[in-house]
Amino acid sequence: MTDFKRPRVLIVCSAGGHLTEALLAIKDVEMDFDVATFYLPHLRVPQSAKALHFLIDPHISLWKYAVNALQSLWLMLKIRPHIVLTTGAGIAIACALIGKCFGCKLIFIETAASVSQLSRTGKFLYRYADLFIVQWPGLCQLYSRAVYGGCVL
């Protein structure tokens, strides 16, 4: 009998609604996971998370995207996850792409706010995602590799 090793997951997304959706999506799944997001004073992460890491929120600044990319590289080298799971936004792009370069599987869960079209992050990461989950069935008609997963809220 072989021992099953649970995959290590890095959940990386914006704090607030994106993080809430990601945590709701995995609430009944047993896994080892770290969370990476930006700092908010009222941030609450479940105790089951192995660690909480903070990244700079790049928003629309190229300089901040560069800093975020360096932080993401350091984080990926430190954690060595098997899976990167994200609900977006821009804070997750560098971790997702660096993770793919390191052989990680990428799971993208499109936010419930995207009813008729993908978010900017979703449009960008769609081509890299190993599993692309949407919360509205109409998006499956527009994006052939999308999987309808139901609404997590």
Salt bridges, closest charged atoms under 4 A:
GLU30 OE1 - ARG6 NH1 3.57
ASP32 OD1 - ARG6 NH2 3.60
ASP34 OD1 - ARG8 NH2 2.75
ASP34 OD2 - HIS53 NE2 2.83
ASP130 OD2 - LYS100 NZ 2.75
